Amino acid sequence: MSSAAETPATTAPAPEKVAETPVAEPVQASTESEASKTEAAPTVATQEAVPPSEEELEILKQVEFYFSDSNFPQDKFLWTTAQKNNGWVPIAVIAAFKRMKRFQPLEKVVGALRKSKELLEVDEKGENVRRKVPLLPPTKTGAGPILERSVYAKGFGEETATTQFDVEKLFESQSEAVASVRLRRADDNAFKGSVFVEFKTADAMNAFLEKVKVTPLQWNGQDLTIMSKKAYVDMKAEQYKDAPPKQGNFRRRRRFDAFKLMDHGKSGNRQHQKRKRNFHRQDKEKK
């Protein structure tokens, strides 16, 4: 957990060379599934570096991240697949994602997903999985905008085969409210040595920032540079406010946003609204 975003004050290393014009919010690396091609997936990293596992908690944690409020609305592949099938996604498709290949056999994955208490449901045949709660914008869940509950962290050095996993464990050891960890990448997909970490709430993020002020968070014995994501965005905006625009055929990649589709009533919104109404109806019947 996929974050997707997507952490912060200590001693600062040498200034970062950034060849990008800042925008309101820096582009975040997706955290996998989009056709299982990125998943916060580093160029260097290989699944062979992480041992195979049948651990149900690990399986459930990873798949619940894919369908989480943090990742699902930003994952074009997963979202469009679900919207074409009344919310269902084949479990075999998810099991083929890079981060999932170490979980074998498929029956173990199915069994783990059946134990999801709140977020997921599996069909009777054990072939498909979907969210069983409606997807709502952060402003309606009380979580607040991602920018206001995320941090920027720098100082991770060269990428290794297990960097994604190791960085996730580092931040999860500091807070139980980490929603996602996204490695930042250059246009050529090279790791920038920095990450965005999204927390479930702004309060959790602020508690983390206060914690690292007292005890700096370290990576390989060196203090990390950590600040709120908003502070980072504002710093970059000020740094590049007078910079000339990039020349040539440079075009920023637009990040997929399911909420924008829902707002504009585009493909998939009708099915989503129908499932949302059904969920509320079933909830009332239970009560």
C-alpha positions in Angstrom: 0.0 0.0 0.0 -1.5 1.3 -3.1 -0.4 4.6 -2.3 0.0 5.9 -4.6 1.2 9.2 -2.4 2.3 9.7 -2.2 6.8 12.0 3.7 8.7 15.0 6.2 12.0 18.3 9.4 15.5 17.2 9.8 19.0 17.9 8.4 19.0 18.4 4.7 21.4 16.7 2.3 22.7 18.4 -0.9 20.1 20.3 -2.9 18.1 18.1 -5.3 18.5 18.7 -9.0 15.0 18.9 -10.3 14.4 19.3 -14.0 10.7 19.8 -13.8 8.4 22.8 -13.8 6.4 22.7 -10.5 2.7 22.5 -10.6 0.0 22.7 -7.9 0.8 19.1 -6.9 3.8 17.0 -8.2 3.0 13.9 -10.2 3.0 10.8 -8.2 4.1 7.4 -9.3 1.1 5.0 -9.5 1.3 2.1 -7.1 0.8 -0.8 -9.3 -2.0 -2.3 -10.9 -2.5 -0.2 -14.0 -2.1 -3.2 -16.1 0.3 -4.3 -13.4 3.0 -2.2 -15.0 4.0 0.3 -12.4 2.6 -0.4 -8.9 5.1 1.9 -7.4 7.2 -0.7 -9.2 10.9 0.3 -9.6 12.8 -0.4 -12.7 15.5 -2.2 -10.5 13.1 -4.1 -8.2 12.4 -7.7 -8.9 9.9 -10.0 -7.2 12.6 -12.6 -6.9 14.2 -10.4 -4.2 11.1 -10.9 -2.0 10.5 -14.5 -0.8 7.2 -16.3 -1.8 4.5 -16.2 0.8 1.2 -17.8 1.7 0.5 -15.3 4.6 -3.1 -14.3 4.4 -2.6 -11.0 6.2 0.0 -9.9 3.6 -2.3 -11.0 0.7 -5.3 -9.2 2.1 -3.3 -6.0 2.9 -2.0 -5.8 -0.7 -5.4 -6.4 -2.4 -7.2 -4.1 0.0 -4.7 -1.4 -0.9 -5.5 -1.9 -4.6 -9.2 -1.3 -3.8 -8.6 1.4 -1.2 -9.7 5.0 -1.3 -6.1 5.9 -1.8 -5.4 3.8 -4.9 -8.6 2.7 -6.5 -9.8 6.1 -7.9 -6.3 6.7 -9.3 -5.9 3.3 -11.0 -7.2 3.5 -14.5 -6.8 -0.2 -15.3 -8.4 -1.5 -12.1 -11.2 1.1 -12.2 -12.2 0.6 -15.8 -12.1 -3.2 -15.4 -14.4 -3.0 -12.4 -16.8 -0.6 -14.0 -17.3 -2.9 -17.0 -18.3 -5.8 -14.7 -20.5 -4.3 -12.1 -17.6 -3.6 -9.8 -16.1 -7.1 -10.1 -12.4 -7.8 -11.0 -11.2 -11.3 -11.8 -9.0 -12.5 -8.9 -6.7 -14.2 -11.5 -6.0 -10.8 -13.0 -5.1 -9.3 -9.7 -2.9 -12.4 -8.8 -0.9 -11.6 -12.0 0.2 -8.2 -10.7 3.9 -7.9 -10.0 3.4 -7.4 -6.2 1.0 -10.4 -6.1 3.1 -13.0 -8.0 4.8 -14.2 -4.9 1.5 -15.2 -3.3 0.8 -18.8 -4.3 -1.3 -20.8 -4.9 -4.4 -18.9 -6.2 -6.6 -20.7 -3.7 -4.7 -19.0 -0.9 -5.4 -15.6 -2.4 -9.1 -16.4 -2.7 -9.2 -17.6 0.9 -7.5 -14.5 2.2 -9.8 -12.1 0.3 -12.9 -13.9 1.8 -11.6 -12.7 5.2 -11.9 -9.0 4.4 -14.2 -7.6 7.1 -15.3 -4.3 5.6 -13.9 -3.4 2.2 -14.0 -6.5 -0.1 -16.4 -9.2 -1.2 -15.7 -12.4 -3.2 -18.3 -14.0 -5.4 -19.7 -17.5 -4.7 -17.4 -19.2 -7.2 -14.3 -17.5 -5.8 -13.4 -16.1 -9.1 -14.0 -12.3 -8.7 -13.6 -9.6 -6.1 -15.0 -6.1 -5.6 -15.4 -3.3 -3.2 -18.6 -3.7 -1.1 -18.6 -0.1 0.1 -19.2 2.9 -2.1 -16.3 5.0 -3.2 -16.6 8.6 -1.9 -14.4 11.6 -2.5 -12.0 12.4 0.5 -14.0 15.6 1.2 -17.1 13.4 1.9 -15.3 10.8 4.0 -13.7 13.3 6.3 -10.2 12.3 5.2 -9.6 15.6 3.5 -7.5 16.4 0.3 -4.5 14.1 -0.2 -2.2 17.1 -0.4 -3.1 18.1 3.1 -2.3 14.7 4.7 0.8 13.7 2.8 4.5 14.2 3.4 7.6 14.4 1.3 10.8 12.5 2.3 14.2 12.6 0.7 17.5 10.8 1.2 16.9 7.2 0.1 19.9 7.0 -2.2 20.2 4.4 -5.0 17.3 2.1 -5.6 17.7 -1.6 -4.7 15.6 -4.6 -5.5 13.6 -4.2 -2.2 13.5 -0.4 -1.9 9.7 -0.2 -2.2 9.1 -2.9 0.4 11.8 -1.5 2.8 10.5 2.1 2.6 7.0 1.0 3.3 8.1 -0.9 6.4 10.0 2.1 7.6 7.0 4.4 7.6 4.6 1.8 8.8 6.8 1.3 11.8 6.3 5.0 12.6 2.5 5.2 12.1 -0.4 2.8 11.8 -2.2 5.4 9.6 0.0 5.2 6.5 -2.3 4.9 3.5 0.4 4.6 0.7 4.0 5.1 -0.1 4.9 6.2 -3.6 8.5 6.3 -4.9 9.1 9.4 -7.0 10.4 8.9 -10.5 12.0 11.0 -13.3 10.7 10.9 -16.8 13.0 8.0 -17.6 11.5 6.1 -14.6 14.7 6.4 -12.5 14.1 6.7 -8.8 14.7 10.2 -7.5 15.6 9.1 -4.0 12.5 10.6 -2.5 8.9 9.5 -1.8 5.5 10.8 -1.1 3.7 9.2 1.9 0.0 9.6 2.2 -1.6 9.3 5.7 -5.3 8.4 6.4 -5.9 11.7 8.1 -4.2 15.1 8.5 -4.0 14.5 12.2 -2.0 11.3 11.7 0.3 13.2 9.3 0.8 16.0 11.8 1.5 13.5 14.6 4.2 11.9 12.4 5.8 15.2 11.6 6.0 16.1 15.3 7.5 12.7 16.1 10.3 13.0 13.6 11.1 16.5 14.8 12.0 14.9 18.2 13.6 11.8 16.8 14.8 12.2 13.2 13.9 9.3 10.9 16.9 7.7 9.3 17.8 5.6 6.3 21.1 3.7 6.3 22.3 5.8 9.2 21.5 9.2 7.7 18.7 11.6 8.7 16.0 11.9 6.1 14.8 15.3 4.9 11.1 15.4 5.8 8.4 18.0 5.4 4.7 18.2 4.6 3.9 17.7 0.9 2.2 21.1 0.8 5.4 22.7 2.1 7.3 20.9 -0.6 4.9 22.0 -3.3 5.0 25.6 -2.1 8.9 25.5 -1.9 9.1 24.2 -5.5 6.6 26.8 -6.8 8.7 29.6 -5.2 11.9 28.1 -6.6 10.6 27.9 -10.2 8.3 30.9 -10.3 10.5 32.8 -12.7 11.8 29.8 -14.6 11.0 29.8 -18.4 8.6 27.1 -19.7 10.1 23.9 -21.0 10.8 23.8 -24.7 10.1 21.1 -27.2 7.3 18.5 -27.1 7.2 18.2 -23.3 3.8 17.3 -22.0 2.9 16.4 -18.5 1.2 13.1 -18.0 -2.3 13.5 -16.7 -3.0 11.3 -13.7 -6.2 9.3 -13.9 -8.9 10.5 -11.5 -12.1 8.5 -11.2 -13.8 11.2 -9.2 -13.6 13.6 -12.2 -15.3 10.9 -14.3 -18.0 10.6 -11.7 -18.5 14.3 -11.4 -18.9 14.6 -15.2 -21.2 11.6 -15.5 -18.8 9.8 -17.9 -18.3 6.1 -18.4 -18.8 4.0 -15.3 -20.6 6.6 -13.3 -24.1 5.1 -13.9 -23.0 1.7 -12.6 -21.2 3.3 -9.6 -24.3 5.3 -8.6 -26.5 2.2 -9.0 -24.2 0.1 -6.7 -24.1 3.0 -4.2 -27.9 3.1 -4.0 -28.0 -0.7 -3.6 -25.4 -0.5 -0.8 -27.5 2.1 1.1 -30.7 0.1 0.6 -29.0 -3.1 1.9 -27.6 -1.1 4.9 -31.0 0.2 5.8 -32.5 -3.4 5.6 -29.8 -4.6 8.0 -30.7 -2.0 10.5 
